[in-house]
Structures are given as C-alpha cells and as structure tokens.
C-alpha cells in the first residue's frame, strides 16, 4: 500500500542555532537564499551572462580552427545547443529506457 506524499513546508529562515554550526561562507549562502532575494539573484546572473556574451565580441580567445568558430557567439550557442541536446537525451531516451523502474520494483519495503 502506498503512502500519501505530504508537501514540503514553505521556506522559513534558518534559526540562529542552525547558522552557528555553519562556516562563514555557508552562513552567508544560507542567509541569502531567501525567496524574496531570488529575483535579485536572477537579475545578477542575467547581467553576468550578458557581460560574458558581450565580451565574446571583443575578446578572441584563440585562432579559429574551422569556419564556424570564427563567428561571434559560436561557442556560447554551441554550448547551449549541446546542453539542450543532453537534457533531451537523458529525459526522453535514457531515463525511460534504462533508469525508470515500475512502482513495485523493489517489492514491499
């Protein structure tokens, strides 16, 4: 018989006892992961991405080895396409064929 899944409680700030056991970096990360700050982190990461993409127009890291890698933004777009392809590969092919098991695969635990 399967048990009903209870949803996780909403995020709550960590207590002082929890924070005191962490390193300074861990404490800072724990304090700054609040959902209210999520939009600020997203804006900062998007700005960083825009700066790095803009730097790709100015900074040429190497001599091109074949025709397409001489184009600006080739490597970021290539990396994005490769990442999307890998997610598709894992989600649509590897997970259903090799990783997914029936619900009663392990029997009664």
RATA-V577474 format. One line per field, one symbol per residue. psi: psi as a letter, one per 40 degrees, with the letter a starting at -180 (. if undefined). A space follows every 10 residues. Layout:
# RATA-V577474
psi: ???
This chain:
# RATA-V577474
psi: hiiihhiiii hiiiiddddd eiiddddddd deeiddeddd dddddddddd ddddddddhh dihididdee iieddddddd dddddddddd dddddddddh iidfdeah.
